[in-house]
Amino acid sequence: MEAYSDDMPLCKHAPLGPGTEEGSFWHNHSSYRQELLSGKIVFALFGNASLTHLSVWRRTWLRGDVPFVFIPDAPTGPYRAFYKPLQRGHFRHHHMARTRADANMVWAVQVANLTFPNAHWVFVIDSDAFVFPASVVNATRHYDPTRSHLFALGLIRSPLRNHDTWSYCTLERQHKVNGSCYCPVCMQKPVSGMQDKPSYFLDRGRGMAHYSPPYSFAFGGTGILLSRGLLDRLPAQAWADCASRLVCGSGDLRLSICVKELQPSVHIKVISANSRFLEAANLSYNEVRANALHSNLDTNHHVRERYLQLFSERRLCPVSIHKLPPHRAELIYAASRHCTDGYSSSQTAPPSP
């Protein structure tokens, strides 16, 4: 994706080959650190401007010079320059629009690309998720970043494809653009001296729909990985328009819709590292399903012990843990340095900072 502006351009990149198996821990710390710190992978986070999670991540998995950007949900703090006006998702299913900055996942990808224009990969994720960077490097190692790749740790079946949705889409067919039927909006022109760009608001009566809902979308809580080749192929202005016009749904749904509309040939590939880790922990079927989306290791002693046991065996590594409370971060980080920092069992990891 080129650089963005309304004049500014926007964003500009894998079967596993021989080498480390997906989900297993990194064996060469120096190789891993060099690859990570070179800026080939950039972490794009978005979330609460209070920095409750981010401040802890900066002492653990995001320590040192690991490249990242952060999009806050309020114009305060050290990252306020990246703030975008709040845009809560509109949708009848409340779980699809829980945050007050649902557009920020799309903006985070844009900011990461502009800030690190030579990055091979952008890994965008909620700021309340704990990430194992060595596993992210491992997941990308045998893929060509110049090709179009969109990876996710899980897929969500879209509730937008039910008969209820198609009913209102049918009623709104006179407002479609190229057959689109989701989230009809009206444009509000810029107000002189107050804003320099038009804004959009949901209007099912008079609005124009520009997008169609997918059958499934990449789950953003555990992270979505976009290659340089994919971002290079997304038209700058079209990406910016999608981020502005799509005022419905959660952040991960919006990102999936924008990619689908602009690069329909791209299919989401699922990285199995998280699910393989959970299955190896001998959790029940229901525990695996629940923890694949939102970890409950804080409140479930059995799940927490199984995580720690598996980390101690140093056989497998997840890519991320969604909804990890900050007060559990030091415990997980100390047990998983081979997953976060790439140390093998034959190496001695330095103490946590």
C-alpha positions in Angstrom: 0.0 0.0 0.0 1.5 3.3 -0.9 1.7 6.1 1.6 -1.7 7.7 2.7 -3.0 11.1 2.6 -6.2 12.3 1.4 -3.1 13.1 -0.3 -0.9 11.1 1.9 0.0 7.6 0.5 -0.8 4.5 2.8 0.4 1.0 3.3 3.2 -1.1 1.1 4.9 -8.4 1.1 4.3 -18.3 3.1 3.6 -23.4 3.3 6.1 -24.1 6.0 9.4 -25.1 4.5 12.3 -27.0 6.1 13.3 -25.8 9.5 11.5 -25.1 12.7 8.0 -26.6 12.9 5.1 -24.2 13.4 4.4 -23.8 17.1 7.8 -25.1 18.3 10.1 -22.7 20.1 12.9 -20.7 18.4 16.4 -22.4 18.6 18.7 -19.5 17.6 18.3 -16.5 19.8 20.8 -14.3 17.9 19.1 -15.0 14.6 15.7 -14.3 16.1 16.7 -11.0 17.7 18.4 -9.9 14.6 15.4 -10.6 12.5 13.0 -9.0 15.0 15.0 -5.9 15.7 15.8 -5.3 12.0 12.2 -4.2 11.7 11.1 -7.0 9.4 8.1 -7.5 11.7 6.2 -4.6 13.2 3.6 -4.9 16.0 0.6 -2.7 15.6 -1.4 -2.3 18.8 -4.5 -0.4 19.6 -6.4 0.1 22.8 -6.9 2.0 26.1 -5.1 5.3 26.2 -4.4 4.7 29.9 -1.6 2.3 28.8 -2.4 -0.2 31.5 -1.4 -3.1 29.4 1.2 -1.4 27.2 3.4 -0.3 30.1 3.6 -3.9 31.3 4.2 -5.2 27.8 7.2 -2.8 27.5 8.8 -4.6 30.4 8.2 -8.0 29.0 7.5 -9.2 25.4 7.7 -5.7 23.9 10.9 -4.6 25.8 13.9 -3.0 24.2 13.9 -1.9 20.6 11.1 -4.1 19.3 9.4 -2.0 16.6 5.8 -1.2 17.3 3.1 1.5 17.1 0.2 2.1 19.4 -3.2 3.7 18.5 -4.9 5.1 21.7 -8.7 5.5 22.1 -8.3 9.0 23.4 -6.1 12.0 22.4 -3.9 11.7 25.6 -0.5 10.4 26.6 2.7 9.9 24.6 0.9 8.3 21.6 -1.8 10.9 21.2 -0.5 11.9 17.7 -1.8 8.6 16.4 -5.3 9.1 17.9 -8.2 8.8 15.5 -11.7 10.1 16.4 -13.7 7.5 18.2 -16.0 5.5 15.9 -18.0 2.9 17.9 -19.3 0.1 15.7 -23.0 0.1 14.9 -24.6 -3.3 14.8 -27.6 -5.1 16.4 -25.4 -7.8 17.7 -23.8 -6.1 20.7 -20.7 -8.4 20.8 -19.7 -7.1 17.3 -19.2 -3.6 18.6 -17.9 -3.6 22.2 -15.2 -0.9 22.1 -15.3 2.8 21.6 -12.6 2.8 18.9 -13.6 -0.1 16.6 -12.0 1.5 13.6 -8.5 1.5 15.2 -7.4 -1.9 14.0 -7.6 -0.6 10.4 -5.9 2.6 11.3 -3.2 0.7 13.3 -2.2 -1.2 10.1 -1.9 2.1 8.3 0.2 3.8 10.9 2.5 0.8 11.3 3.1 0.8 7.5 3.8 4.5 7.3 6.1 4.5 10.4 8.0 1.4 9.2 7.8 1.5 5.4 10.4 -1.3 5.0 8.8 -3.8 7.3 8.0 -7.2 5.7 5.1 -8.0 8.0 2.6 -6.1 10.2 1.1 -8.0 13.1 -1.9 -6.1 14.4 -3.5 -7.1 17.7 -5.5 -5.8 20.6 -3.4 -4.2 23.3 -4.7 -6.5 25.9 -3.0 -9.5 24.3 0.3 -11.0 25.4 2.5 -11.9 22.3 5.3 -14.3 21.9 7.5 -12.5 19.3 9.7 -15.5 18.6 6.6 -17.4 17.6 5.6 -14.6 15.2 9.0 -14.7 13.6 8.7 -18.5 13.4 5.3 -18.3 11.7 6.6 -16.0 8.9 10.0 -17.5 8.4 9.1 -19.7 5.4 6.7 -17.4 3.6 7.6 -14.9 0.9 6.6 -11.4 2.3 6.4 -10.0 -1.2 3.3 -12.2 -1.9 -0.2 -11.4 -0.6 -0.7 -13.2 2.7 -3.3 -12.7 5.4 -2.8 -14.9 8.5 -5.0 -15.3 11.6 -4.9 -17.4 14.7 -8.6 -18.1 14.3 -11.7 -17.4 12.2 -15.1 -16.1 13.3 -18.2 -17.1 11.5 -19.9 -13.9 10.6 -23.3 -13.3 12.1 -23.9 -10.9 9.3 -24.7 -13.7 6.9 -27.9 -14.8 8.6 -31.4 -14.4 7.1 -32.1 -11.3 9.2 -29.2 -9.5 7.7 -30.1 -10.5 4.1 -33.7 -9.3 4.9 -32.6 -5.7 5.6 -30.0 -5.9 2.8 -32.8 -6.7 0.4 -34.8 -3.8 1.7 -31.8 -1.6 1.1 -30.9 -2.9 -2.4 -31.8 0.5 -3.9 -28.9 2.0 -1.9 -26.2 -0.5 -2.9 -22.9 0.2 -4.6 -21.7 -2.7 -6.8 -24.0 -5.1 -5.0 -22.9 -4.1 -1.5 -25.5 -4.2 1.2 -23.8 -3.7 4.6 -23.6 -0.6 6.7 -25.2 2.2 4.6 -23.9 5.6 5.5 -24.3 9.2 4.8 -21.5 11.7 4.5 -21.2 14.7 6.7 -19.1 17.5 5.1 -16.2 19.0 7.0 -17.0 21.8 9.3 -14.7 24.8 8.7 -12.3 25.3 11.5 -13.3 22.1 13.3 -12.4 19.2 11.0 -10.6 18.9 7.7 -12.1 15.6 6.4 -15.7 14.4 5.8 -17.1 12.0 8.3 -19.7 9.3 7.9 -22.7 8.1 10.0 -25.0 5.1 9.7 -28.3 5.8 8.1 -30.4 2.8 7.1 -33.0 4.9 5.5 -31.0 7.2 3.2 -27.5 5.9 3.4 -25.4 4.3 0.7 -23.8 0.8 1.3 -20.3 0.3 0.0 -19.4 -3.1 1.5 -20.7 -6.6 1.8 -20.3 -8.9 4.8 -18.0 -11.9 4.6 -19.0 -15.5 5.6 -16.2 -15.5 8.1 -13.5 -13.1 9.2 -10.1 -13.1 10.9 -10.3 -12.9 14.7 -8.3 -9.9 15.8 -8.0 -10.6 19.5 -5.1 -13.1 19.0 -3.6 -11.1 16.1 -3.7 -10.8 12.3 -0.6 -10.9 10.2 -0.5 -9.0 6.9 2.4 -9.2 4.4 4.1 -6.4 2.6 3.0 -7.8 -0.7 -0.7 -7.6 0.4 -0.4 -4.1 1.7 1.4 -3.0 -1.5 -1.6 -4.2 -3.4 -4.2 -2.2 -1.4 -4.9 1.2 -3.1 -4.1 3.9 -0.6 -7.2 6.0 -0.9 -9.5 3.1 -1.1 -8.1 1.8 2.2 -8.5 5.2 3.9 -12.0 5.4 2.5 -12.9 2.0 3.9 -11.5 2.9 7.3 -13.7 6.1 7.3 -16.9 4.8 5.7 -17.1 1.4 7.5 -18.7 2.6 10.8 -20.3 -0.8 11.6 -18.9 -3.8 13.4 -15.8 -4.8 15.4 -12.3 -3.9 14.4 -11.4 -7.4 13.1 -14.6 -7.5 11.0 -13.8 -4.1 9.5 -10.3 -5.1 8.6 -11.4 -8.4 7.0 -14.1 -6.5 5.0 -11.6 -3.9 3.8 -9.1 -6.5 2.6 -11.9 -8.6 1.0 -13.3 -5.6 -0.9 -9.9 -4.4 -2.1 -8.2 -7.7 -2.7 -10.9 -10.3 -3.2 -8.5 -13.0 -4.3 -6.8 -13.1 -0.9 -7.9 -15.9 1.5 -7.3 -16.0 5.2 -4.9 -18.6 6.3 -5.0 -19.9 9.8 -1.9 -20.3 11.9 -2.4 -23.4 14.1 0.2 -22.6 16.8 -2.3 -21.4 19.4 -4.7 -24.3 19.0 -1.9 -26.8 18.9 -0.5 -25.4 22.1 -3.9 -25.6 23.8 -4.5 -29.2 22.6 -1.1 -30.2 23.9 -2.0 -28.8 27.3 -4.6 -31.6 27.6 -7.4 -29.1 28.2 -11.0 -30.2 27.6 -12.7 -29.4 24.3 -14.6 -26.6 25.9 -11.5 -25.1 27.5 -9.6 -25.2 24.2 -12.5 -23.4 22.4 -12.8 -20.8 25.1 -9.1 -20.1 25.5 -8.5 -19.9 21.7 -10.5 -16.6 21.8 -10.3 -15.2 25.3 -7.9 -16.8 27.8 -9.2 -17.6 31.3 -5.9 -18.6 32.8 -6.2 -15.8 35.3 -9.4 -17.2 36.9 -9.0 -20.9 36.1 -6.2 -22.5 38.1 -6.2 -25.7 36.1 -5.7 -23.8 32.8 -2.9 -21.7 34.3 -1.0 -24.7 35.6 -1.3 -26.5 32.2 0.1 -23.4 30.5 3.1 -23.2 32.9 3.7 -27.0 32.6 3.8 -26.9 28.9 6.1 -23.9 28.9 8.4 -25.8 31.3 8.6 -28.7 28.8 9.7 -26.3 26.1 8.1 -28.2 23.3 5.5 -25.8 21.9 4.8 -22.1 21.9 1.6 -20.2 21.2 1.7 -16.9 19.2 -0.4 -14.9 21.7 -2.7 -15.0 24.7 -5.7 -12.8 24.4 -7.1 -11.0 27.5 -4.1 -11.7 29.7 -4.4 -9.4 32.8 -1.2 -7.3 33.4 -0.6 -8.8 36.8 -0.1 -12.3 35.2 2.4 -11.0 32.6 5.6 -11.4 34.7 4.6 -15.0 35.6 4.0 -15.9 31.9 7.1 -14.0 30.7 9.4 -15.7 33.2 8.1 -19.2 32.1 8.2 -18.6 28.4 11.4 -16.7 27.5 12.1 -19.4 24.9 8.8 -18.3 23.2 9.2 -14.5 23.7 12.9 -14.0 23.3 13.9 -17.1 21.4 16.1 -18.8 23.9 16.5 -22.6 23.5 16.9 -25.1 26.4 20.6 -25.0 25.9 20.8 -21.3 26.4 20.5 -19.3 29.6 18.1 -16.4 29.3 19.1 -13.2 31.2 16.7 -12.2 34.0 13.7 -10.2 33.1 14.3 -6.4 33.2 
